[in-house]
């Protein structure tokens, strides 16, 4: 692995940093992203790093995607889910598994931010256990009908396009799952906003599907192969999530360093005290370590190597790192960290989601441990990607 960045990667990183400081930092941090902001990000190419040019991308790869995602998250982690919805788990999954018609209709418009996307995995009784999905998909002439309820759906209230995972037969577990692309602006699709602790820049919704129609050409992969589609989507999504966690952890570190330098107690800046130095040193080591693990996973994806294990490790470590970083920053700020006038309380609220979304910390530990113990190999042979190559070296 080359630890240096290519010129195009450095340029993308710099462009994302400048955009974040110019356009995002000036916005209220908890204000939901609107179509105008998403459109600007799309037109700038922030979502298209890993996509071919014909679909609005830069063909720069997953590592570039990770760099850009980290830069945006450092300024406002609440916008990080957009990188899954507009750049990974929705359009890339369509690109890998969709029909020519589905690719043509959806991918470019999502990558450019012209349409908003969402991914519908979770349900009231199916979270980490995706195979327990109860939403049904039924063939009806030239289309499918969807019925069921999804919950904790990022951007579910505003999405134009949704990837919905459903089962042909409840109780059939992995064997019955299907993945389809859904146009949300139709009868039978309704949503309800769910209040939540943090990540307010990307609202979450509960979705009700009552006879929602889906053209059969919008099926991703084969009937009953939706579990495989889901796993490939989650692997790539974990690169985005882990990158966002590193970005927020960096924001915590930056804030802690700046405050420690200017806050005086007992006649000296608190940065001169040994316990504060120790805390800062631990944060620096944690953030650097997490960043390297994330970049390793992204690099392996770019090389066409298996990366399920590496993405799980990166996601787990980055999630633990950002939660520790937020807590330590709160401690360094003391009473001021608890104030709504400081960004630290938002860091603290936003951080916890990184241990939950795109596979909980415990699920990541199970995946990593099963691989280490030889119970279930994580990096197994994978289906071809859109370019016709495989993820195996």
N, C-alpha and C positions, 0 to 999 in steps of 0.2 A: 504493500500500500504506500502510495506517495503522499506524504503529509503536506506537500505544497499544493496550492490551488492554481488551476489554469487561469489564463487571463480572462476568459469569458466568465468563469466562476467568480473571480474577484470583481469584475464589472457588475455582474448581477447582484452580488452582495452589497456593493457600494450603492447601486441604484435603489435597492430595497431600503437600505439604511436612510438614504436621503429622502425618499418618499415618506417613510415612517415619521421622520422628524418634521417634515414639512406639512404633510397632510393629516397624519393620524394624531400626532402629539397635541395638535391644536383643538382636537375634538374632545368633548366630555368623554372620559374613559369608559363610562358605563352606558353610553348611548349606543343603541343597536345600529349595526351597519346598515346603510340604506343602499338602494340600487345604484346611486351615483358613485358612492365610494367603491362598491364592488366592481362597477364598470371601469373606473379608473385603474384599479389594481389589475383587472383583466387586460385592459388595453396596454398597460405597461409591461405585460408579460410575466407578472408575478406568479400566476397559476400554471403557466405553460412550460416550465423549465424541462420537464421530462417528456414532453409531447413532440411528435413530428411537426415540421413547419406547416404541412397541409392542414393540420388541425389547430393552428394558431400558436404552436409551440416553438421553442428555441432549440430543441434536441440537445440540451445541455446536460440532462441527466438528473438522477435522484439526489445526488450530493448537492447539486446547485439548488434543487427544490428545498433541501434541508437548510442550506445557508440562508435562503430568502425567508423561509418560514421562521427561522430563529431571529432574524433581524426585526421582522414585524412584531413578533411576540415579545421582544425586549421592550418595545414601546407600548404595546397593548396586547397582552396575552389573550384577551377576550375575542380578538379577531382571528386567533389561530385556527378555530374550526373551519374557517373558510378555505384553508389550504387542503383539508380533507374533502370538503364538499365540492369545491371548484377545481381541484387539482389532483385528487387521488381516488377516493373511494366511489365517487360517482363517474366522472368522465373517463378515468383510466380503466375502470372496470368495464365500462361500455366499449372502450377501445379494444380491450383484450378479448372480450367475450361476445360482443354484440354483432348483429348482422350488418351488412354494408349499409342498409337503409337506416338502422339505428345510429351507427357511427356518423353518417352524414347529417342526420337530423339533430343530434344532441351534442356531440363532443365539442366541436368548435365553439358553439354558442356558450357552453359552460366554461370552457377554458378562457374565453375572452370576457367573461362576466356579463354577457348579455342576458343569460338566464341564470336563476339561482337553483341550486341542487340540494337534495337531502338524501340520506340513506336511512332506510327503515329496517333496522334489525330488531331492537328491543320491544318487548311486549310486557303486559302486566305480570305474566308468568314465565317469561323467557328473557333472561338477561345474558349472563355468561353462558348459559346453556342454549346456544342458538338452535340446536336440534329440537328443542321443545316448542318451537314456534307453532302457534295455533291458527294464525291467519290463513285462510284457505284460498286456493286458486283452482278454478274450475273451468274447463274448456267449454266454449259455447260458440259453435260455428267458426268464424274466422278470428275470434278474439277469446280472451280469458276474462273471468269475473273474479274480483278480489273482495273478500269479506273478512273483517276483523278489526283489531285495535293495535296500534303501535304507540309506544311511549318513549319519552326522553329523546325526541327526534330534533337534533339541532337544525335550525332554520325551517322546521316543519310548517310553521305558520305562513312562510313567505315563499317557499320553494315553487318553482315552475315545473321542475322535473324531479322525480323521486325514483330511487332504486328500492324496490320492495321485495322482501324475502317472505315467501309463503309456502305452505305445504299442500300437496295434492291429497293427503290423507292424514288428519291429525293422529298422532300416536305412532306414525311410521318413522319418526326420528330423521336421521340423515337421508334416508332413502327417498323421502318424498319432497325434499326442499327444492324450490325453484326460485330463480331471481328474474325479475322483469323490470323494465323501464316504464314509468307511469307519468303521463301528463296530468298534473294535479288540478288544472282548471276544468273540472267536469263535475257533473252531478255524482253524489255519493262520496266525495272526498270532503272531509271537514276536519278542522283542527281547533284545539284549545290550548292557550298558552299555559305553561307550567312555571310558577314562580320558583326561583332558585337562589342559592347563596351567592354565587359569583358568576364570572364569565358572562356578564350582562350584555356585552356587545354582540353576542350571538344567542338570541333567545331559543328556548326549547319548547316543544309542543307535544301534545298527545294527538294522535291522528286516528280518525275513524273512517273505515272503508266499508261502504255499503253498496255492493254491486258495482264497484269501480271497473271500468272497461279498459282492457289492455290489448292492443293488436298482437297477434301471435308472432309477428316479426320482431316484437320487442322482448322476446325471451332471450336471456343471456345464457349461453351454453346450451346444454340439453335438458330436457325435462327430467327432473329428479336429481340433477347435478348441482343444485344451488349451493350445497354445503361447500363444494370445492371452490365455487365462485366466491363465496363469502370469505373463505380462508385466504385466498390470494388478495382480496380487497383489504382485509384486516392487516396482513403483513405490511403492505405499503402504507396503509393508514398509520401504522405504528411509527413509521419513520417521521411522519408529520407531527404526531403527538409528542414524540420524544424530542424533536427539534424545538417545538413550542415550549416544552418544559425547560430545556436548556436556556432558551431566550428569557423566560421569566426568572429563572435562577440567576442569570446574569444581571437582570434588572435589580433583583434583590441585593446582589453583591455590590453593584454600582452605588445603590442608595446607601448601603451600610458603610461603605468606604467614605463617601462624601460626608455623611453625617458624623462619622467618627472623627474626621479631620477638623470639623468646625464646632463641634459640641465641647464646651469646656466644663469640667467639674473639678473641684479641689485645686483650682488654679492651673489646670493643664488640659489640653485636648484629650478626650477619652481615647484617642488613637495611640497615646503613649503608654497606656496601661496594658499589662501583660495578658490579662484575660481577654481583652478586646482583640489584641493581636492574634491570640490563639484562635479565637472565633473566626476572624477574617481569614487566617491561613487555612482553616478547615473548609471554609466556603470556597476559596480559590481552588483547592485541590479537588473538591467535590464537583465543581462546575467543569473544570478542565477534564476530569475523568469521564463525566457523563457526555461531554461534547465529543470526545474521541470515540466513545462507544457508538454514539449516534452516527458519526461520520463513517465508521467502519461498516455499519449495516447498510448505509446508503451507497457506499463505495462498492460493496459486494453486489448490490442490486444492479448498479451500473455495469459491473463486469459480467453479468449474466450468471453469477454464482448463487447458490442457495443462501437465503438470509433470514429464514424464519426464526432460527435460534438467536441470531445476532440482533434482529429487530426486537425480540422479546427481552433480551438482556438490556438493550439500550432503553427500551420503554420502561422497564422496571427500575433501572438505576436512575434514569432521568426523573422519573416520578418521585422516587424517594428523595433525590437531591433537592428538587424544587420545594418540597414540603419542609425539609430541614432548613433550607435557605430562607424561606419566608418566616419561619419561627425564629431563627437566629437574628434576622434583620429586625423583627419586632422587638426582640430583647435589647438589641443595641440602641434602638430608638427609645426604649423605655415607654413612659406614659405617652409621648408624642406618637408612637407607633399605633396606639389605640385610637388616635384622633382621626375623624373623617376628613380633616384638612390635609392629611398626608397620604401619599399613594401606598404606604406600607399595608394599610388595612385591606386594600384591594388585592395586593399581592397575596396576602394571607388567605383571602376568600377564593381567589382564582387557583391557587396552587393545588388545593385538595383534589380538584377534578382530574389532575394528571395521574393520580393513583387509581382512578376509576374508569375513565373513558377508554375505548378501543381495547378492552381487556383489562380487568382489574389487576392490582398488584399480586393478589393471590393466584389468579389464573396464570400470570407470567411466571411465578415461582413454580407452579406445577409443571408448566411446559419445560422450563429450564431443568428442573430436577428429573423429570421423566427422561429427558435426553441424557443427562449425566449418568443416571442409574441404568441406562440401557433398556428402559421399559417401553419407550416410544421415541423413535428418532425424530427430531424436529426438522432437520434439513433433508427432506425426502424429494424424490423426483416430482417435478411440477409440470403442469400443462404448458404448451407453447404460449408465448406472449404474442402480441399483435404483429411483431416483425417476423414471426415464424421460427425464432430461436427459443431455446429453453433456458430456464433459470439455473440449470445445472452446468457447472464448468466442464 
